[in-house]
Amino acid sequence: MTETSGLLTSSGEPFATGSTDYFDIHPQRRDLHARIYVPFQLEGVPFEYLALLDTGVLYCVLNEEAANQTREHLTARLDRVEIRTPYGLARGDLFSHRIWLIAGEGEGESLDVDVILFLPTEWHGPCFIGYTGALDRIRFAIDPKKNRFFFGPLD
């Protein structure tokens, strides 16, 4: 039995099908405040990344390393956009792509989600999983006492 088995919707369906520990501080960054970093993987790329969850961010933003490793796996570009970020103005391309939120060992199932990826032409910030085009496509919950991120499909 996992922690996710007790999380149910009002109709009795599982709210979350997987969970994972999250990091308060990114291991390679010097954050001044606690944040929520979760592991994820991009379709076609055999590497795992950490992304900062941020409901104020548009899309799933890839840092330079993740963007370079993913670019060859992307198909048709959706659009070219500019977005304002805490790191300044960012220009880049939008793509539809699949990611996996990675469940911890014994903590249910990893979840694949079609998201909108933003690949900035130049980016010095971390990877983000934002609300629009990513988190708005799943159910999610946070348990700050245990540093757990719970997730499940909307359907």
C-alpha positions in Angstrom: 0.0 0.0 0.0 1.3 3.4 -1.0 0.5 6.9 0.5 -1.5 7.5 -2.7 -4.0 4.8 -2.0 -5.9 6.9 0.6 -6.2 9.9 -1.6 -9.6 9.7 -3.3 -11.9 12.1 -5.2 -15.5 12.7 -4.1 -16.6 10.0 -6.6 -14.2 7.5 -5.0 -11.6 7.5 -7.8 -7.9 7.8 -6.9 -6.9 11.4 -6.7 -3.2 10.5 -7.1 -1.7 7.5 -8.8 1.9 8.3 -7.9 4.1 10.4 -5.6 7.7 11.4 -5.2 9.9 13.2 -2.7 10.6 16.7 -3.7 13.7 18.8 -2.9 13.4 22.1 -1.0 16.7 23.2 -2.5 18.0 22.3 -6.0 21.3 20.3 -5.4 23.2 22.5 -8.0 21.6 25.9 -7.4 21.8 28.3 -4.5 18.3 29.1 -3.7 17.7 31.6 -0.9 14.3 30.1 0.0 12.7 26.7 0.0 11.0 25.7 -3.3 9.5 22.6 -4.7 11.7 20.7 -7.2 10.4 17.4 -8.6 12.0 14.8 -10.9 10.8 14.5 -14.5 11.9 13.0 -17.7 11.3 14.1 -21.3 10.1 11.6 -24.0 13.1 10.4 -26.1 15.7 11.6 -23.6 17.3 9.1 -21.2 18.1 11.6 -18.5 16.2 12.7 -15.4 15.9 16.4 -14.6 14.6 18.5 -11.7 12.0 21.1 -12.3 10.7 23.9 -10.1 7.0 23.7 -9.7 5.5 27.2 -10.2 1.9 27.9 -10.8 2.8 31.4 -11.9 4.8 30.2 -14.8 3.5 29.5 -18.3 4.4 26.2 -19.8 7.1 23.7 -19.0 10.4 25.7 -19.4 13.6 23.8 -20.2 17.0 25.0 -19.2 19.8 25.0 -21.7 21.0 21.4 -21.0 17.5 19.9 -21.2 16.6 21.9 -24.3 19.8 20.8 -26.1 19.1 17.2 -25.3 15.5 17.3 -26.3 15.6 19.5 -29.5 16.2 16.6 -31.9 13.1 14.7 -30.5 10.7 17.6 -31.1 8.4 17.8 -34.1 6.4 20.7 -35.4 6.9 24.0 -33.6 3.6 25.5 -32.3 4.7 29.1 -32.1 7.6 31.5 -31.4 6.9 33.7 -28.3 8.4 36.1 -25.8 7.6 35.8 -22.1 8.6 37.9 -19.1 10.3 36.0 -16.3 12.0 36.8 -13.0 15.2 36.3 -15.0 14.2 38.8 -17.7 12.6 38.6 -21.1 12.9 35.2 -22.7 12.3 34.4 -26.4 11.9 30.9 -27.7 9.8 28.3 -29.3 6.7 26.3 -28.1 6.4 22.6 -28.8 3.9 20.0 -27.7 5.8 17.1 -26.1 5.4 14.3 -23.5 7.0 14.3 -20.1 6.9 11.8 -17.2 6.5 12.8 -13.6 8.6 10.1 -11.9 7.1 8.2 -9.0 9.4 7.3 -6.2 10.2 3.7 -5.6 7.1 1.9 -4.2 5.1 5.1 -4.5 2.7 4.3 -7.3 3.0 4.9 -11.0 4.9 7.5 -13.0 2.6 9.8 -15.0 3.0 10.7 -18.6 1.6 14.1 -19.6 1.5 16.0 -22.9 2.7 19.5 -22.1 3.6 22.6 -23.9 7.4 23.0 -23.8 9.0 26.4 -24.0 12.6 26.3 -25.3 14.2 29.6 -24.8 17.0 30.6 -27.1 19.0 31.6 -24.1 18.1 30.6 -20.5 20.2 30.6 -17.3 17.3 29.7 -15.0 16.2 26.2 -13.9 13.7 23.9 -15.6 10.1 24.9 -14.6 6.9 23.0 -14.7 4.3 25.8 -14.9 0.6 25.8 -14.6 -0.6 26.7 -18.1 0.2 23.8 -20.5 1.5 21.5 -17.8 0.1 21.4 -14.2 -3.4 22.3 -15.5 -3.4 18.9 -17.1 -3.0 16.8 -14.0 -4.2 16.5 -10.4 -1.6 17.4 -7.9 -1.1 17.9 -4.2 1.8 18.8 -1.8 2.5 17.4 1.6 5.1 19.9 3.0 5.4 17.9 6.3 6.8 14.9 4.3 8.2 16.8 1.3 5.9 14.7 -1.0 4.4 15.6 -4.3 1.3 13.6 -5.3 0.1 13.5 -8.9 -2.5 11.7 -11.0 -4.4 12.0 -14.3 -7.4 14.2 -14.7 -9.4 11.6 -16.5 
